[in-house]
Amino acid sequence: MKDKINPDHYNAGEGLQCIDFIEASMTVEEFRAYCRGNILKYTFRCNNKGGLEDIQKAEWYIKKLISTHET
């Protein structure tokens, strides 16, 4: 089954993920804000657009945000 939360087209090749490029282009605080914004976006729209998939996307960003506090 294909990953609907982090699909292959987010990989630019050579193992570089789009999210890694975004993170590298920002300070830690900027990237945390980016994650929080995406969490809000996906939870806000889940009842009207993507349902469970949007909740899973929000969860993915929550895990990413947590990882910025663990390093």
Backbone as XML, in Angstrom:
<?xml version="1.0"?>
<chain id="A" units="angstrom">
  <residue number="1" name="MET">
    <atom name="N" x="0.841" y="-1.191" z="0.000"/>
    <atom name="CA" x="0.000" y="0.000" z="0.000"/>
    <atom name="C" x="0.881" y="1.246" z="0.000"/>
  </residue>
  <residue number="2" name="LYS">
    <atom name="N" x="0.527" y="2.190" z="-0.802"/>
    <atom name="CA" x="1.280" y="3.435" z="-0.872"/>
    <atom name="C" x="1.052" y="4.271" z="0.376"/>
  </residue>
  <residue number="3" name="ASP">
    <atom name="N" x="2.062" y="5.038" z="0.730"/>
    <atom name="CA" x="1.983" y="5.919" z="1.898"/>
    <atom name="C" x="1.270" y="7.207" z="1.493"/>
  </residue>
  <residue number="4" name="LYS">
    <atom name="N" x="0.051" y="7.402" z="1.989"/>
    <atom name="CA" x="-0.718" y="8.602" z="1.644"/>
    <atom name="C" x="-0.276" y="9.810" z="2.454"/>
  </residue>
  <residue number="5" name="ILE">
    <atom name="N" x="0.401" y="9.582" z="3.563"/>
    <atom name="CA" x="0.808" y="10.678" z="4.432"/>
    <atom name="C" x="2.123" y="11.290" z="3.979"/>
  </residue>
  <residue number="6" name="ASN">
    <atom name="N" x="3.048" y="10.481" z="3.534"/>
    <atom name="CA" x="4.347" y="10.958" z="3.054"/>
    <atom name="C" x="4.677" y="10.228" z="1.747"/>
  </residue>
  <residue number="7" name="PRO">
    <atom name="N" x="3.968" y="10.565" z="0.661"/>
    <atom name="CA" x="4.092" y="9.818" z="-0.593"/>
    <atom name="C" x="5.446" y="9.984" z="-1.280"/>
  </residue>
  <residue number="8" name="ASP">
    <atom name="N" x="5.692" y="9.066" z="-2.215"/>
    <atom name="CA" x="6.964" y="9.046" z="-2.938"/>
    <atom name="C" x="7.274" y="10.354" z="-3.655"/>
  </residue>
  <residue number="9" name="HIS">
    <atom name="N" x="6.259" y="11.072" z="-4.118"/>
    <atom name="CA" x="6.543" y="12.293" z="-4.879"/>
    <atom name="C" x="7.116" y="13.405" z="-3.995"/>
  </residue>
  <residue number="10" name="TYR">
    <atom name="N" x="7.167" y="13.190" z="-2.672"/>
    <atom name="CA" x="7.825" y="14.145" z="-1.780"/>
    <atom name="C" x="9.325" y="13.909" z="-1.725"/>
  </residue>
  <residue number="11" name="ASN">
    <atom name="N" x="9.788" y="12.858" z="-2.373"/>
    <atom name="CA" x="11.204" y="12.521" z="-2.398"/>
    <atom name="C" x="11.798" y="13.021" z="-3.714"/>
  </residue>
  <residue number="12" name="ALA">
    <atom name="N" x="12.766" y="13.909" z="-3.611"/>
    <atom name="CA" x="13.363" y="14.519" z="-4.806"/>
    <atom name="C" x="14.447" y="13.646" z="-5.433"/>
  </residue>
  <residue number="13" name="GLY">
    <atom name="N" x="14.614" y="12.447" z="-4.936"/>
    <atom name="CA" x="15.675" y="11.583" z="-5.420"/>
    <atom name="C" x="16.896" y="11.709" z="-4.535"/>
  </residue>
  <residue number="14" name="GLU">
    <atom name="N" x="17.792" y="10.785" z="-4.676"/>
    <atom name="CA" x="19.012" y="10.784" z="-3.865"/>
    <atom name="C" x="18.685" y="10.759" z="-2.375"/>
  </residue>
  <residue number="15" name="GLY">
    <atom name="N" x="17.479" y="10.307" z="-2.009"/>
    <atom name="CA" x="17.103" y="10.209" z="-0.611"/>
    <atom name="C" x="16.710" y="11.518" z="0.044"/>
  </residue>
  <residue number="16" name="LEU">
    <atom name="N" x="16.664" y="12.599" z="-0.708"/>
    <atom name="CA" x="16.317" y="13.905" z="-0.152"/>
    <atom name="C" x="14.803" y="14.076" z="-0.135"/>
  </residue>
  <residue number="17" name="GLN">
    <atom name="N" x="14.256" y="14.235" z="1.067"/>
    <atom name="CA" x="12.836" y="14.486" z="1.228"/>
    <atom name="C" x="12.590" y="15.990" z="1.223"/>
  </residue>
  <residue number="18" name="CYS">
    <atom name="N" x="11.473" y="16.401" z="0.691"/>
    <atom name="CA" x="11.109" y="17.811" z="0.664"/>
    <atom name="C" x="11.123" y="18.408" z="2.076"/>
  </residue>
  <residue number="19" name="ILE">
    <atom name="N" x="10.597" y="17.678" z="3.047"/>
    <atom name="CA" x="10.542" y="18.179" z="4.424"/>
    <atom name="C" x="11.944" y="18.424" z="4.974"/>
  </residue>
  <residue number="20" name="ASP">
    <atom name="N" x="12.914" y="17.594" z="4.581"/>
    <atom name="CA" x="14.294" y="17.789" z="5.034"/>
    <atom name="C" x="14.887" y="19.065" z="4.454"/>
  </residue>
  <residue number="21" name="PHE">
    <atom name="N" x="14.565" y="19.338" z="3.193"/>
    <atom name="CA" x="15.033" y="20.567" z="2.561"/>
    <atom name="C" x="14.408" y="21.788" z="3.242"/>
  </residue>
  <residue number="22" name="ILE">
    <atom name="N" x="13.103" y="21.704" z="3.519"/>
    <atom name="CA" x="12.414" y="22.807" z="4.199"/>
    <atom name="C" x="13.053" y="23.051" z="5.562"/>
  </residue>
  <residue number="23" name="GLU">
    <atom name="N" x="13.264" y="21.969" z="6.320"/>
    <atom name="CA" x="13.864" y="22.100" z="7.650"/>
    <atom name="C" x="15.259" y="22.716" z="7.582"/>
  </residue>
  <residue number="24" name="ALA">
    <atom name="N" x="16.042" y="22.303" z="6.612"/>
    <atom name="CA" x="17.405" y="22.816" z="6.474"/>
    <atom name="C" x="17.432" y="24.291" z="6.098"/>
  </residue>
  <residue number="25" name="SER">
    <atom name="N" x="16.350" y="24.778" z="5.488"/>
    <atom name="CA" x="16.316" y="26.170" z="5.036"/>
    <atom name="C" x="15.845" y="27.134" z="6.121"/>
  </residue>
  <residue number="26" name="MET">
    <atom name="N" x="15.482" y="26.590" z="7.304"/>
    <atom name="CA" x="14.913" y="27.410" z="8.365"/>
    <atom name="C" x="15.690" y="27.256" z="9.666"/>
  </residue>
  <residue number="27" name="THR">
    <atom name="N" x="15.489" y="28.213" z="10.552"/>
    <atom name="CA" x="15.997" y="28.032" z="11.909"/>
    <atom name="C" x="15.103" y="27.004" z="12.600"/>
  </residue>
  <residue number="28" name="VAL">
    <atom name="N" x="15.527" y="26.515" z="13.745"/>
    <atom name="CA" x="14.726" y="25.543" z="14.494"/>
    <atom name="C" x="13.369" y="26.133" z="14.841"/>
  </residue>
  <residue number="29" name="GLU">
    <atom name="N" x="13.351" y="27.379" z="15.303"/>
    <atom name="CA" x="12.079" y="28.003" z="15.670"/>
    <atom name="C" x="11.174" y="28.210" z="14.458"/>
  </residue>
  <residue number="30" name="GLU">
    <atom name="N" x="11.733" y="28.581" z="13.330"/>
    <atom name="CA" x="10.935" y="28.736" z="12.115"/>
    <atom name="C" x="10.323" y="27.398" z="11.699"/>
  </residue>
  <residue number="31" name="PHE">
    <atom name="N" x="11.124" y="26.343" z="11.766"/>
    <atom name="CA" x="10.618" y="25.030" z="11.375"/>
    <atom name="C" x="9.546" y="24.533" z="12.332"/>
  </residue>
  <residue number="32" name="ARG">
    <atom name="N" x="9.717" y="24.798" z="13.610"/>
    <atom name="CA" x="8.683" y="24.425" z="14.581"/>
    <atom name="C" x="7.377" y="25.154" z="14.273"/>
  </residue>
  <residue number="33" name="ALA">
    <atom name="N" x="7.467" y="26.414" z="13.918"/>
    <atom name="CA" x="6.273" y="27.188" z="13.552"/>
    <atom name="C" x="5.635" y="26.619" z="12.287"/>
  </residue>
  <residue number="34" name="TYR">
    <atom name="N" x="6.449" y="26.202" z="11.338"/>
    <atom name="CA" x="5.958" y="25.571" z="10.113"/>
    <atom name="C" x="5.176" y="24.303" z="10.459"/>
  </residue>
  <residue number="35" name="CYS">
    <atom name="N" x="5.728" y="23.493" z="11.340"/>
    <atom name="CA" x="5.042" y="22.264" z="11.763"/>
    <atom name="C" x="3.729" y="22.591" z="12.462"/>
  </residue>
  <residue number="36" name="ARG">
    <atom name="N" x="3.757" y="23.562" z="13.374"/>
    <atom name="CA" x="2.537" y="23.939" z="14.083"/>
    <atom name="C" x="1.466" y="24.437" z="13.115"/>
  </residue>
  <residue number="37" name="GLY">
    <atom name="N" x="1.874" y="25.191" z="12.121"/>
    <atom name="CA" x="0.925" y="25.679" z="11.121"/>
    <atom name="C" x="0.275" y="24.541" z="10.356"/>
  </residue>
  <residue number="38" name="ASN">
    <atom name="N" x="1.061" y="23.544" z="9.990"/>
    <atom name="CA" x="0.501" y="22.394" z="9.278"/>
    <atom name="C" x="-0.400" y="21.557" z="10.179"/>
  </residue>
  <residue number="39" name="ILE">
    <atom name="N" x="-0.051" y="21.446" z="11.452"/>
    <atom name="CA" x="-0.917" y="20.741" z="12.408"/>
    <atom name="C" x="-2.279" y="21.430" z="12.467"/>
  </residue>
  <residue number="40" name="LEU">
    <atom name="N" x="-2.252" y="22.749" z="12.573"/>
    <atom name="CA" x="-3.513" y="23.511" z="12.610"/>
    <atom name="C" x="-4.307" y="23.335" z="11.318"/>
  </residue>
  <residue number="41" name="LYS">
    <atom name="N" x="-3.623" y="23.409" z="10.197"/>
    <atom name="CA" x="-4.289" y="23.284" z="8.897"/>
    <atom name="C" x="-5.013" y="21.949" z="8.780"/>
  </residue>
  <residue number="42" name="TYR">
    <atom name="N" x="-4.309" y="20.878" z="9.065"/>
    <atom name="CA" x="-4.914" y="19.562" z="8.876"/>
    <atom name="C" x="-6.005" y="19.258" z="9.900"/>
  </residue>
  <residue number="43" name="THR">
    <atom name="N" x="-5.853" y="19.724" z="11.124"/>
    <atom name="CA" x="-6.920" y="19.478" z="12.098"/>
    <atom name="C" x="-8.133" y="20.368" z="11.809"/>
  </residue>
  <residue number="44" name="PHE">
    <atom name="N" x="-7.907" y="21.568" z="11.315"/>
    <atom name="CA" x="-9.000" y="22.485" z="11.007"/>
    <atom name="C" x="-9.879" y="21.951" z="9.880"/>
  </residue>
  <residue number="45" name="ARG">
    <atom name="N" x="-9.259" y="21.358" z="8.873"/>
    <atom name="CA" x="-10.029" y="20.959" z="7.697"/>
    <atom name="C" x="-10.505" y="19.508" z="7.710"/>
  </residue>
  <residue number="46" name="CYS">
    <atom name="N" x="-10.111" y="18.732" z="8.721"/>
    <atom name="CA" x="-10.388" y="17.289" z="8.681"/>
    <atom name="C" x="-11.874" y="16.954" z="8.566"/>
  </residue>
  <residue number="47" name="ASN">
    <atom name="N" x="-12.752" y="17.716" z="9.173"/>
    <atom name="CA" x="-14.183" y="17.402" z="9.104"/>
    <atom name="C" x="-14.805" y="17.743" z="7.755"/>
  </residue>
  <residue number="48" name="ASN">
    <atom name="N" x="-14.155" y="18.604" z="6.988"/>
    <atom name="CA" x="-14.729" y="19.048" z="5.724"/>
    <atom name="C" x="-13.982" y="18.583" z="4.483"/>
  </residue>
  <residue number="49" name="LYS">
    <atom name="N" x="-12.820" y="17.961" z="4.668"/>
    <atom name="CA" x="-12.068" y="17.573" z="3.487"/>
    <atom name="C" x="-11.513" y="16.169" z="3.598"/>
  </residue>
  <residue number="50" name="GLY">
    <atom name="N" x="-10.434" y="16.001" z="4.364"/>
    <atom name="CA" x="-9.686" y="14.750" z="4.299"/>
    <atom name="C" x="-9.981" y="13.732" z="5.380"/>
  </residue>
  <residue number="51" name="GLY">
    <atom name="N" x="-10.808" y="14.067" z="6.356"/>
    <atom name="CA" x="-11.159" y="13.107" z="7.394"/>
    <atom name="C" x="-9.958" y="12.507" z="8.098"/>
  </residue>
  <residue number="52" name="LEU">
    <atom name="N" x="-9.959" y="11.198" z="8.210"/>
    <atom name="CA" x="-8.900" y="10.486" z="8.910"/>
    <atom name="C" x="-7.527" y="10.767" z="8.311"/>
  </residue>
  <residue number="53" name="GLU">
    <atom name="N" x="-7.458" y="10.859" z="7.001"/>
    <atom name="CA" x="-6.166" y="11.132" z="6.354"/>
    <atom name="C" x="-5.585" y="12.472" z="6.828"/>
  </residue>
  <residue number="54" name="ASP">
    <atom name="N" x="-6.412" y="13.482" z="6.963"/>
    <atom name="CA" x="-5.932" y="14.775" z="7.461"/>
    <atom name="C" x="-5.484" y="14.673" z="8.917"/>
  </residue>
  <residue number="55" name="ILE">
    <atom name="N" x="-6.195" y="13.890" z="9.715"/>
    <atom name="CA" x="-5.788" y="13.687" z="11.105"/>
    <atom name="C" x="-4.435" y="12.977" z="11.153"/>
  </residue>
  <residue number="56" name="GLN">
    <atom name="N" x="-4.227" y="12.028" z="10.269"/>
    <atom name="CA" x="-2.943" y="11.327" z="10.203"/>
    <atom name="C" x="-1.826" y="12.257" z="9.738"/>
  </residue>
  <residue number="57" name="LYS">
    <atom name="N" x="-2.141" y="13.163" z="8.842"/>
    <atom name="CA" x="-1.144" y="14.147" z="8.415"/>
    <atom name="C" x="-0.782" y="15.063" z="9.580"/>
  </residue>
  <residue number="58" name="ALA">
    <atom name="N" x="-1.779" y="15.486" z="10.351"/>
    <atom name="CA" x="-1.510" y="16.305" z="11.531"/>
    <atom name="C" x="-0.627" y="15.528" z="12.507"/>
  </residue>
  <residue number="59" name="GLU">
    <atom name="N" x="-0.922" y="14.262" z="12.688"/>
    <atom name="CA" x="-0.114" y="13.415" z="13.573"/>
    <atom name="C" x="1.328" y="13.341" z="13.092"/>
  </residue>
  <residue number="60" name="TRP">
    <atom name="N" x="1.510" y="13.237" z="11.775"/>
    <atom name="CA" x="2.860" y="13.172" z="11.211"/>
    <atom name="C" x="3.634" y="14.441" z="11.568"/>
  </residue>
  <residue number="61" name="TYR">
    <atom name="N" x="2.977" y="15.599" z="11.442"/>
    <atom name="CA" x="3.628" y="16.866" z="11.787"/>
    <atom name="C" x="3.845" y="17.002" z="13.291"/>
  </residue>
  <residue number="62" name="ILE">
    <atom name="N" x="2.949" y="16.454" z="14.100"/>
    <atom name="CA" x="3.162" y="16.458" z="15.547"/>
    <atom name="C" x="4.418" y="15.660" z="15.886"/>
  </residue>
  <residue number="63" name="LYS">
    <atom name="N" x="4.576" y="14.505" z="15.268"/>
    <atom name="CA" x="5.781" y="13.688" z="15.506"/>
    <atom name="C" x="7.036" y="14.422" z="15.044"/>
  </residue>
  <residue number="64" name="LYS">
    <atom name="N" x="6.934" y="15.099" z="13.923"/>
    <atom name="CA" x="8.083" y="15.881" z="13.416"/>
    <atom name="C" x="8.417" y="17.005" z="14.397"/>
  </residue>
  <residue number="65" name="LEU">
    <atom name="N" x="7.402" y="17.682" z="14.903"/>
    <atom name="CA" x="7.606" y="18.755" z="15.886"/>
    <atom name="C" x="8.246" y="18.204" z="17.152"/>
  </residue>
  <residue number="66" name="ILE">
    <atom name="N" x="7.758" y="17.074" z="17.622"/>
    <atom name="CA" x="8.346" y="16.437" z="18.806"/>
    <atom name="C" x="9.821" y="16.152" z="18.562"/>
  </residue>
  <residue number="67" name="SER">
    <atom name="N" x="10.158" y="15.665" z="17.381"/>
    <atom name="CA" x="11.554" y="15.320" z="17.086"/>
    <atom name="C" x="12.472" y="16.541" z="17.160"/>
  </residue>
  <residue number="68" name="THR">
    <atom name="N" x="11.932" y="17.736" z="16.925"/>
    <atom name="CA" x="12.782" y="18.936" z="17.006"/>
    <atom name="C" x="13.112" y="19.288" z="18.460"/>
  </residue>
  <residue number="69" name="HIS">
    <atom name="N" x="12.336" y="18.763" z="19.376"/>
    <atom name="CA" x="12.587" y="18.999" z="20.803"/>
    <atom name="C" x="13.455" y="17.914" z="21.416"/>
  </residue>
  <residue number="70" name="GLU">
    <atom name="N" x="13.624" y="16.803" z="20.718"/>
    <atom name="CA" x="14.393" y="15.677" z="21.228"/>
    <atom name="C" x="15.871" y="15.744" z="20.860"/>
  </residue>
  <residue number="71" name="THR">
    <atom name="N" x="16.193" y="16.571" z="19.898"/>
    <atom name="CA" x="17.598" y="16.628" z="19.457"/>
    <atom name="C" x="18.347" y="17.751" z="20.091"/>
  </residue>
</chain>
